[in-house]
Amino acid sequence: MVELHTIDEISVPSISLRAQQRQDKTPTLQEIQLALSQTKSKKAPGNDEITADILKAGGTSMLKWLHQIFVE
Protein backbone atom coordinates (compact mmCIF):
# COMPACT_ATOMS: atom_id res chain seq x y z
CA MET A 1 0.00 0.00 0.00
CA VAL A 2 1.27 3.48 -0.85
CA GLU A 3 1.32 6.09 1.86
CA LEU A 4 -0.58 9.26 1.05
CA HIS A 5 2.41 11.56 1.46
CA THR A 6 4.41 9.53 -1.08
CA ILE A 7 2.38 11.04 -3.90
CA ASP A 8 3.39 14.53 -2.76
CA GLU A 9 7.04 13.54 -3.03
CA ILE A 10 6.87 12.54 -6.69
CA SER A 11 8.41 15.19 -8.90
CA VAL A 12 6.43 15.90 -12.02
CA PRO A 13 8.55 17.01 -14.96
CA SER A 14 7.59 20.29 -16.54
CA ILE A 15 8.22 21.79 -19.95
CA SER A 16 8.90 25.36 -20.94
CA LEU A 17 6.08 27.69 -21.90
CA ARG A 18 7.40 27.76 -25.46
CA ALA A 19 7.36 23.95 -25.68
CA GLN A 20 3.85 23.89 -24.19
CA GLN A 21 2.60 26.39 -26.76
CA ARG A 22 4.17 24.35 -29.57
CA GLN A 23 2.47 21.18 -28.29
CA ASP A 24 -0.90 22.93 -27.99
CA LYS A 25 -0.94 24.14 -31.60
CA THR A 26 -3.42 22.50 -33.94
CA PRO A 27 -1.61 20.24 -36.41
CA THR A 28 -1.58 21.37 -40.03
CA LEU A 29 -2.80 19.21 -42.89
CA GLN A 30 0.83 18.71 -43.88
CA GLU A 31 1.75 17.51 -40.38
CA ILE A 32 -1.14 15.05 -40.38
CA GLN A 33 -0.15 13.82 -43.84
CA LEU A 34 3.45 13.36 -42.68
CA ALA A 35 2.38 11.47 -39.55
CA LEU A 36 0.07 9.24 -41.56
CA SER A 37 2.75 8.52 -44.14
CA GLN A 38 5.08 7.42 -41.33
CA THR A 39 2.64 4.85 -39.94
CA LYS A 40 3.37 1.25 -40.82
CA SER A 41 1.09 -0.47 -43.30
CA LYS A 42 -0.34 -3.96 -43.02
CA LYS A 43 -0.60 -3.85 -39.23
CA ALA A 44 -3.50 -5.02 -37.10
CA PRO A 45 -6.23 -2.45 -36.39
CA GLY A 46 -6.82 -0.94 -32.99
CA ASN A 47 -10.00 -1.21 -30.94
CA ASP A 48 -11.82 0.91 -33.50
CA GLU A 49 -11.02 -1.64 -36.25
CA ILE A 50 -9.48 1.11 -38.41
CA THR A 51 -6.10 0.32 -39.93
CA ALA A 52 -3.48 2.79 -41.10
CA ASP A 53 -4.10 1.46 -44.60
CA ILE A 54 -7.73 2.58 -44.44
CA LEU A 55 -6.69 6.06 -43.33
CA LYS A 56 -4.03 6.26 -46.03
CA ALA A 57 -6.48 5.12 -48.73
CA GLY A 58 -8.83 7.97 -47.82
CA GLY A 59 -6.61 10.53 -49.52
CA THR A 60 -7.23 14.25 -49.18
CA SER A 61 -10.79 13.77 -47.94
CA MET A 62 -9.55 11.64 -45.06
CA LEU A 63 -6.81 14.15 -44.21
CA LYS A 64 -9.35 16.98 -44.07
CA TRP A 65 -11.68 14.88 -41.91
CA LEU A 66 -8.87 14.00 -39.49
CA HIS A 67 -7.82 17.65 -39.36
CA GLN A 68 -11.38 18.65 -38.50
CA ILE A 69 -11.39 16.14 -35.63
CA PHE A 70 -8.12 17.53 -34.26
CA VAL A 71 -9.35 21.12 -34.52
CA GLU A 72 -12.53 20.41 -32.56
VENGINOR-V178858 format. One record per helix or strand of 3 or more residues. SS is the DSSP state (H for helix, E for strand). FROM is the first residue (numbers start at 1). TO is the last residue. If there is no record, write none. Layout:
ss=SS from=FROM to=TO
ss=SS from=FROM to=TO
This chain:
ss=H from=4 to=9
ss=H from=17 to=24
ss=H from=29 to=37
ss=H from=52 to=57
ss=H from=59 to=71
